[in-house]
Amino acid sequence: MIRKAKPYDKKEIAELCYIIWSQLDIDMVKEVEKSRLLNIMKQSMVDVKYRGHISNVWVYEIDGHIAGCLIAYPGDQELELEQAWLELNVDEDIKAYGTPMPMKEANDDEWYIETVATFPQYRGNGVATKLIKHVLDNNPNEKWSLNCDVENIAALHVYEKLGFQIMSEFDLYGHMHYHLVYTQS
């Protein structure tokens, strides 16, 4: 079952986001203790209107357990959403990092799928594909985009199969990514 996230989902969503964040060269992830950062990530999902705020998240449940999530929002709101991190009530050492992901990842005219993540035990069940299809099917008038690490050939294949096409290539936190746009309706 796919549904919009609720505040009580924040622990699982934070863990899924951490999987993605840990694959990028983000100083905060490399230097802040995981449990501490997870607590701050959970706070960012309900206390401020950050990128990963529950209003931007859909979850996929299997047998009452969250198997995966998708985070998406309008590209023209991306930087504003990122700045909301600075409104969090966190310790000074965390404030010193600024925001976790300050790079602009989406174009302003797109709805951007920032995160699609599945817990390892649920991979191979089409969770990510179903989440993406859900947002595409329920918002057919939007221009959708996402980014994919150039080395993640399996994910790229899935995205292309869903109708996304590579539009450009760019460096995102030290890793080359393709920027893909949904071209089928």
Contacts in CASP RR format, 6 or more apart in sequence:
PFRMAT RR
TARGET T0000
AUTHOR 0000-0000-0000
METHOD contacts of the structure
MODEL  1
MIRKAKPYDKKEIAELCYIIWSQLDIDMVKEVEKSRLLNIMKQSMVDVKY
RGHISNVWVYEIDGHIAGCLIAYPGDQELELEQAWLELNVDEDIKAYGTP
MPMKEANDDEWYIETVATFPQYRGNGVATKLIKHVLDNNPNEKWSLNCDV
ENIAALHVYEKLGFQIMSEFDLYGHMHYHLVYTQS
1 60 0 8 1.000
1 61 0 8 1.000
2 58 0 8 1.000
2 59 0 8 1.000
2 60 0 8 1.000
2 61 0 8 1.000
2 130 0 8 1.000
2 131 0 8 1.000
2 134 0 8 1.000
3 58 0 8 1.000
3 59 0 8 1.000
3 61 0 8 1.000
4 54 0 8 1.000
4 55 0 8 1.000
4 57 0 8 1.000
4 58 0 8 1.000
4 59 0 8 1.000
5 13 0 8 1.000
5 45 0 8 1.000
5 54 0 8 1.000
5 55 0 8 1.000
5 57 0 8 1.000
5 58 0 8 1.000
5 59 0 8 1.000
5 69 0 8 1.000
6 54 0 8 1.000
7 45 0 8 1.000
7 46 0 8 1.000
7 54 0 8 1.000
9 54 0 8 1.000
9 57 0 8 1.000
9 59 0 8 1.000
9 66 0 8 1.000
9 69 0 8 1.000
10 42 0 8 1.000
10 45 0 8 1.000
10 46 0 8 1.000
10 54 0 8 1.000
11 38 0 8 1.000
11 42 0 8 1.000
12 59 0 8 1.000
12 66 0 8 1.000
12 68 0 8 1.000
12 69 0 8 1.000
12 119 0 8 1.000
13 42 0 8 1.000
13 45 0 8 1.000
13 52 0 8 1.000
13 54 0 8 1.000
13 57 0 8 1.000
13 59 0 8 1.000
13 66 0 8 1.000
13 69 0 8 1.000
14 38 0 8 1.000
14 41 0 8 1.000
14 42 0 8 1.000
14 45 0 8 1.000
15 38 0 8 1.000
15 119 0 8 1.000
16 66 0 8 1.000
16 68 0 8 1.000
16 69 0 8 1.000
16 115 0 8 1.000
16 117 0 8 1.000
16 118 0 8 1.000
16 119 0 8 1.000
17 41 0 8 1.000
17 52 0 8 1.000
17 69 0 8 1.000
17 71 0 8 1.000
17 115 0 8 1.000
17 117 0 8 1.000
18 29 0 8 1.000
18 34 0 8 1.000
18 37 0 8 1.000
18 38 0 8 1.000
18 41 0 8 1.000
19 117 0 8 1.000
20 115 0 8 1.000
20 117 0 8 1.000
21 29 0 8 1.000
21 100 0 8 1.000
21 101 0 8 1.000
22 29 0 8 1.000
23 149 0 8 1.000
23 175 0 8 1.000
24 101 0 8 1.000
24 172 0 8 1.000
24 173 0 8 1.000
24 174 0 8 1.000
24 175 0 8 1.000
25 173 0 8 1.000
25 174 0 8 1.000
25 175 0 8 1.000
26 100 0 8 1.000
26 101 0 8 1.000
26 173 0 8 1.000
27 97 0 8 1.000
28 37 0 8 1.000
28 94 0 8 1.000
28 97 0 8 1.000
28 100 0 8 1.000
29 37 0 8 1.000
29 100 0 8 1.000
32 40 0 8 1.000
32 94 0 8 1.000
32 97 0 8 1.000
40 88 0 8 1.000
40 90 0 8 1.000
40 94 0 8 1.000
43 88 0 8 1.000
43 89 0 8 1.000
43 90 0 8 1.000
44 50 0 8 1.000
44 52 0 8 1.000
44 53 0 8 1.000
44 84 0 8 1.000
44 85 0 8 1.000
44 88 0 8 1.000
45 52 0 8 1.000
45 53 0 8 1.000
45 54 0 8 1.000
45 57 0 8 1.000
46 53 0 8 1.000
46 54 0 8 1.000
47 87 0 8 1.000
47 88 0 8 1.000
47 89 0 8 1.000
48 84 0 8 1.000
48 85 0 8 1.000
48 87 0 8 1.000
48 88 0 8 1.000
49 55 0 8 1.000
49 81 0 8 1.000
49 84 0 8 1.000
50 81 0 8 1.000
50 82 0 8 1.000
50 84 0 8 1.000
50 85 0 8 1.000
50 88 0 8 1.000
51 71 0 8 1.000
51 73 0 8 1.000
51 78 0 8 1.000
51 81 0 8 1.000
51 82 0 8 1.000
51 84 0 8 1.000
51 101 0 8 1.000
51 114 0 8 1.000
52 71 0 8 1.000
52 81 0 8 1.000
52 114 0 8 1.000
52 115 0 8 1.000
53 81 0 8 1.000
53 84 0 8 1.000
56 71 0 8 1.000
56 72 0 8 1.000
56 73 0 8 1.000
56 81 0 8 1.000
57 69 0 8 1.000
57 70 0 8 1.000
57 71 0 8 1.000
58 69 0 8 1.000
58 70 0 8 1.000
58 72 0 8 1.000
58 131 0 8 1.000
58 134 0 8 1.000
58 135 0 8 1.000
59 66 0 8 1.000
59 68 0 8 1.000
59 69 0 8 1.000
60 66 0 8 1.000
60 67 0 8 1.000
60 68 0 8 1.000
60 69 0 8 1.000
60 70 0 8 1.000
60 118 0 8 1.000
60 127 0 8 1.000
60 130 0 8 1.000
60 131 0 8 1.000
61 67 0 8 1.000
62 122 0 8 1.000
62 125 0 8 1.000
62 127 0 8 1.000
66 119 0 8 1.000
67 118 0 8 1.000
67 119 0 8 1.000
67 122 0 8 1.000
67 125 0 8 1.000
67 127 0 8 1.000
68 117 0 8 1.000
68 118 0 8 1.000
68 119 0 8 1.000
68 122 0 8 1.000
68 127 0 8 1.000
68 128 0 8 1.000
68 131 0 8 1.000
69 115 0 8 1.000
69 116 0 8 1.000
69 117 0 8 1.000
69 131 0 8 1.000
70 113 0 8 1.000
70 115 0 8 1.000
70 116 0 8 1.000
70 128 0 8 1.000
70 131 0 8 1.000
70 132 0 8 1.000
70 134 0 8 1.000
70 135 0 8 1.000
71 113 0 8 1.000
71 114 0 8 1.000
71 115 0 8 1.000
72 111 0 8 1.000
72 112 0 8 1.000
72 113 0 8 1.000
72 114 0 8 1.000
72 135 0 8 1.000
72 144 0 8 1.000
73 81 0 8 1.000
73 111 0 8 1.000
73 112 0 8 1.000
73 114 0 8 1.000
74 110 0 8 1.000
74 111 0 8 1.000
74 112 0 8 1.000
75 106 0 8 1.000
75 107 0 8 1.000
75 108 0 8 1.000
75 109 0 8 1.000
75 110 0 8 1.000
75 111 0 8 1.000
75 112 0 8 1.000
76 108 0 8 1.000
76 109 0 8 1.000
78 104 0 8 1.000
78 105 0 8 1.000
78 106 0 8 1.000
78 112 0 8 1.000
79 104 0 8 1.000
82 99 0 8 1.000
82 101 0 8 1.000
82 102 0 8 1.000
83 99 0 8 1.000
85 98 0 8 1.000
85 99 0 8 1.000
85 100 0 8 1.000
86 95 0 8 1.000
86 98 0 8 1.000
86 99 0 8 1.000
101 173 0 8 1.000
103 172 0 8 1.000
103 173 0 8 1.000
105 112 0 8 1.000
105 114 0 8 1.000
105 147 0 8 1.000
105 172 0 8 1.000
106 112 0 8 1.000
106 114 0 8 1.000
106 145 0 8 1.000
107 145 0 8 1.000
107 179 0 8 1.000
109 143 0 8 1.000
110 142 0 8 1.000
110 143 0 8 1.000
110 144 0 8 1.000
110 145 0 8 1.000
110 181 0 8 1.000
111 135 0 8 1.000
111 139 0 8 1.000
111 142 0 8 1.000
111 143 0 8 1.000
111 144 0 8 1.000
111 145 0 8 1.000
112 144 0 8 1.000
112 145 0 8 1.000
112 146 0 8 1.000
113 132 0 8 1.000
113 135 0 8 1.000
113 144 0 8 1.000
113 145 0 8 1.000
113 146 0 8 1.000
114 146 0 8 1.000
116 128 0 8 1.000
116 131 0 8 1.000
116 132 0 8 1.000
116 146 0 8 1.000
117 128 0 8 1.000
118 124 0 8 1.000
118 125 0 8 1.000
118 126 0 8 1.000
118 127 0 8 1.000
118 128 0 8 1.000
128 155 0 8 1.000
128 158 0 8 1.000
129 158 0 8 1.000
129 162 0 8 1.000
132 159 0 8 1.000
132 162 0 8 1.000
133 162 0 8 1.000
135 144 0 8 1.000
136 144 0 8 1.000
136 162 0 8 1.000
136 182 0 8 1.000
140 185 0 8 1.000
143 181 0 8 1.000
143 182 0 8 1.000
144 164 0 8 1.000
144 181 0 8 1.000
144 182 0 8 1.000
145 164 0 8 1.000
145 167 0 8 1.000
145 179 0 8 1.000
145 180 0 8 1.000
145 181 0 8 1.000
145 182 0 8 1.000
146 159 0 8 1.000
146 164 0 8 1.000
146 179 0 8 1.000
146 180 0 8 1.000
147 172 0 8 1.000
147 177 0 8 1.000
147 178 0 8 1.000
147 179 0 8 1.000
147 180 0 8 1.000
148 155 0 8 1.000
148 156 0 8 1.000
148 159 0 8 1.000
148 177 0 8 1.000
148 178 0 8 1.000
148 180 0 8 1.000
149 155 0 8 1.000
149 175 0 8 1.000
149 176 0 8 1.000
149 177 0 8 1.000
150 156 0 8 1.000
150 169 0 8 1.000
150 175 0 8 1.000
150 176 0 8 1.000
150 177 0 8 1.000
150 178 0 8 1.000
151 175 0 8 1.000
151 176 0 8 1.000
156 178 0 8 1.000
159 180 0 8 1.000
160 180 0 8 1.000
162 182 0 8 1.000
162 184 0 8 1.000
163 182 0 8 1.000
163 183 0 8 1.000
163 184 0 8 1.000
164 180 0 8 1.000
164 181 0 8 1.000
164 182 0 8 1.000
164 183 0 8 1.000
165 180 0 8 1.000
165 181 0 8 1.000
165 183 0 8 1.000
166 178 0 8 1.000
166 179 0 8 1.000
166 180 0 8 1.000
167 178 0 8 1.000
167 179 0 8 1.000
167 180 0 8 1.000
167 181 0 8 1.000
168 178 0 8 1.000
168 179 0 8 1.000
169 176 0 8 1.000
169 177 0 8 1.000
169 178 0 8 1.000
169 179 0 8 1.000
170 176 0 8 1.000
170 177 0 8 1.000
170 179 0 8 1.000
171 177 0 8 1.000
END
